[in-house]
């Protein structure tokens, strides 16, 4: 699957990049294309383009706060998770999200 998403923790310093890297690494290992945008103390990094949003099967928002520019994901399947889950259990998070999206499509 083609997955895009946003990571954002309260402070925006440690968990934001750790979760993004973990999701991208584990997603690739599982055979998916994953691009994660980071929103934190440094602003928006690795920003997702409109073309990437359009091509995505779903959007994964791993955040403990509201994110900026969420309206650009209108019309896409959005799955929200706590950012802490993504730091240490990224593989499980991605697997559960993909399973949920596939089940939704098969309804």
Residue pairs with C-beta under 8 A, 6 or more apart in sequence:
1 32
1 33
1 57
1 58
1 98
1 101
2 32
2 33
2 55
2 56
2 57
3 27
3 32
3 33
3 34
3 35
3 56
3 57
3 58
3 59
3 60
3 94
3 97
4 34
4 35
4 36
4 37
4 48
4 52
4 53
4 56
4 59
4 60
5 23
5 34
5 35
5 36
5 37
5 48
5 59
5 60
5 61
5 62
6 36
6 37
6 38
6 39
6 48
6 59
6 60
6 61
6 62
6 63
6 67
7 15
7 16
7 17
7 19
7 20
7 23
7 36
7 37
7 38
7 39
7 62
7 63
7 83
7 86
8 16
8 38
8 39
8 40
8 62
8 63
8 64
8 65
8 67
8 83
9 15
9 16
9 19
9 40
9 63
9 64
9 65
9 83
10 64
10 65
11 40
11 41
12 39
12 40
12 41
12 42
13 40
13 41
15 83
15 84
15 87
16 38
16 39
16 40
16 83
17 38
17 40
17 45
18 87
19 36
19 62
19 83
19 86
19 87
19 90
20 36
20 37
20 38
20 46
21 36
22 86
22 87
22 88
22 90
23 34
23 36
23 60
23 62
23 86
23 90
23 93
23 94
24 34
24 35
24 36
25 90
26 90
26 91
26 94
27 33
27 34
27 90
27 94
28 34
29 91
30 91
30 94
30 95
30 98
32 94
32 98
34 94
35 46
35 48
35 52
36 46
36 60
36 62
37 44
37 45
37 46
37 47
37 48
38 44
38 45
38 46
39 45
39 63
39 67
39 68
44 68
44 69
48 72
50 72
53 59
53 72
53 73
53 76
56 76
57 77
57 101
58 76
58 77
58 78
58 79
58 97
58 101
59 73
59 76
59 77
59 78
59 79
60 79
60 81
60 93
60 94
60 97
61 67
61 70
61 78
61 79
61 80
61 81
62 80
62 81
62 82
62 83
62 85
62 86
62 93
63 80
63 83
64 82
64 83
64 84
77 101
77 104
79 97
79 100
79 101
81 93
81 97
85 92
85 93
86 93
